[in-house]
């Protein structure tokens, strides 16, 4: 998208290359990342989180303008999953 390709065309290209599934919703909407954070929380910290405790923001709302701005600054927009607990009692933020 940084080179002016539309989101739909970039997604279609990724699907043709085998990098995106036929139904990419789980990946591009962040659902897979959310599930992985929940699994890791349970395995690593022994804390099972509910979906309502995990903020999720997919990449479908990224515009070509944002992708070009990132590229011109030498950066890329990526979907990232993080897990953090806060406060003295380790509450989920």
Order of alpha helices (4+ residues) and beta strands (2+ residues): alpha-alpha-alpha-alpha-beta-beta
